[in-house]
Every structure is written in structure tokens, then in C-alpha cells.
Amino acid sequence: MRPAWVVLVCLVAVALSALAGVVLASTIFQTVPIAATVTILPSGLPEDVDGDGSVDERDLALVVANLGTTVPPGDPTDVNGDGQVDILDLAAVALRFGTGSS
């Protein structure tokens, strides 16, 4: 068993480091603006175009329906994010076909 003073020193060190982290974090977040855009993909697969959790015939159909079109950023049918729905997007979905939850 450790002497009581060793335990006390450890507790004080932990408390001070936690306090320093809070002070540092509050200082940083008060002076530095942060901006972010977040896109949530439910299945974690960009090939899951319809977001249902699996890459299936519905995802292929959505990409096929938009083949040859220019789409805005973030359009789920543009799997590779190049602004065009093309054979590369269709191939990406086909390669992942059958993955995800059923």
C-alpha cells in the first residue's frame, strides 16, 4: 500500500492538470472561431446512396437515374465527390454491393 502522502500528491496533480485543461480549453474556444460542415452518412458508406444502411439495388438505381449529370456538392449520387455522376460512381456502388446491414 502506498503512503497517504503519495496518494494525496497524485490526486492534487490530477486535479491541477484537469483544471489547467479546462482553463486552456476555455481560453482557446473563447478566442478562436471554429467553423465546420458535417455530412452524416448513416451507414458510414458513401456508396449507400439512399442512407438505409446497406448498399443494394436501390443505390444502383439512384446512381443510374443520375448518370451523366452535374450535381451540387454533397449529392449522395456523386459517390466520389467530383461533381459528376458517372461510371466511376456506378462502379463504386457496384463494388460495395451487398455490404452494410440488411
Residue, then its C-alpha position, 0 to 999 in steps of 0.5 A: m500500500r502506498p503512503a497517504w502522502v503519495v496518494l494525496v500528491c497524485l490526486v492534487a496533480v490530477a486535479l491541477s492538470a484537469l483544471a489547467g485543461v479546462v482553463l486552456a480549453s476555455t481560453i482557446f474556444q473563447t478566442v478562436p472561431i471554429a467553423a465546420t460542415v458535417t455530412i452524416l452518412p448513416s451507414g458510414l458508406p458513401e456508396d449507400v446512396d439512399g442512407d438505409g444502411s446497406v448498399d443494394e439495388r436501390d443505390l444502383a438505381l439512384v446512381v443510374a437515374n443520375l448518370g451523366t449529370t452535374v450535381p451540387p456538392g454533397d449529392p449522395t449520387d456523386v459517390n466520389g465527390d467530383g461533381q459528376v455522376d458517372i461510371l466511376d460512381l456506378a462502379a463504386v456502388a457496384l463494388r460495395f454491393g451487398t455490404g452494410s446491414s440488411 
